[in-house]
Amino acid sequence: MNKSELISSMAEKANVSKKDAEAVLKAFMDSIGEALENGDKVQLVGFGTFEAKRREARKGRNPQTKEEITIPASTVPAFKAGKELKERVNK
């Protein structure tokens, strides 16, 4: 499912226009993005948790030259599925 298919599905299930569903989805994604930027965790009970995790700098290897390189530290978004979502997927 891509973004436009998700918007269509949301509009149908909520009985709203696609334009309204798109606005709600954009607001949802913006809100989660802002929370993660600020170092906050977003918990949706039954669905899952979005959080930003810190990755320390580490050594890696260039696969073409086999030369050792340093991969810089970074912060990456992460999602952990909640119990209800896991159960729904594993039916």
Steps between C-alpha positions, in 0.01 A plus 500: 500500500639839404407843634217568254348156566523566876326836457221334298457229763492753785247717316272202439520367857450843663236605245686823416639645179842394372615861544407492871658157547821625335507804732455276805774260386738792435426644845558155656836458328607859579406458866698179535797653317501806728477283812795287387702813413444620857613166644150398608349154469155453341303209649176386339364229728420187303674628186860570595769745604701741288829624643836640396793275585863606518752297299858536615788545256641169387755343270389366165657378182466629145386188309673609178845587637487302827630819664393556862287811547337676794122521483395817686254501791139573406147507632251275320121468527375165629159335530412218736165331435253472787346176623166541318669580167733200537206272575304636203788440260568149636144365458 
